[in-house]
Structure formats: C-alpha cells, structure tokens
Amino acid sequence: MKILKFPFINILLVGLFLMQINIPIHAEAEGLPSYVKWGRIAMTKAQEKYPNSEVTDYLHVGKEDKKGTSVEKFKLIVKNDQKEIGVFVNLTFDTRTERLLSVDMEETKP
C-alpha cells in the first residue's frame, strides 16, 4: 500500500479541477434571459391545449410589469396535421414569488 505524502495537495488540485468544470455551466445558466423559463411554460401549455401538435416557432413579444404581477407575452406557431396556427400566450405571474397565476391563449394567423 502506497502512502501519499501530500494528500491535502491532491485533494486541493482535484477540487480546483472540479470547480473549473462547474463554473462555465453555472455561468451559462445565469446568462439566460429570464423569459426563457416562461417560454418553456408557454410551449408546454400550448401543447396541452393542442395535444397532437408541435410548436415549430416562438417569439417573445415582451414583458409587462403591473403592480405586484408581471405578464410575459409570446407568439407561438403550432403545427397540427399540416395546418399552422398562431397562438398568443400571455402568462401572468406574481412578480415576487414567480408563481404562475393565469394563462391566456388566443389564436391568430401564423
């Protein structure tokens, strides 16, 4: 059995190596715009309403801040059986807790 003379240095080097791996992943996650989370929710809600469809495109229209709530607005393109429709999706949420309060959808031209 080989006894390591400097185990602390080995642990430190391994720890530093692992930190270097994790930093870029963490930085990328923080660098994403806040609407990305809401865009994923909008696509999920659209797929629930149009179950045999596919969201082929989405556009973040904007964000509206109200007193205590915010509304993230998206326009999605949903394809179902060779037919495309546009769907405006407005997600209203509590600004402080980010709890989803309501989902409003309206069909439009693609």
Secondary structure, 3 states (H helix, E strand, C coil): CCCCCCHHHHHHHHHHHHHHHHHHHHHHHHHCCCHHHHHHHHHHHHHHHCCCCEEEEEEEEEEEECCCEEEEEEEEEEEECCEEEEEEEEEEEECCCCCEEEEEEEEECC
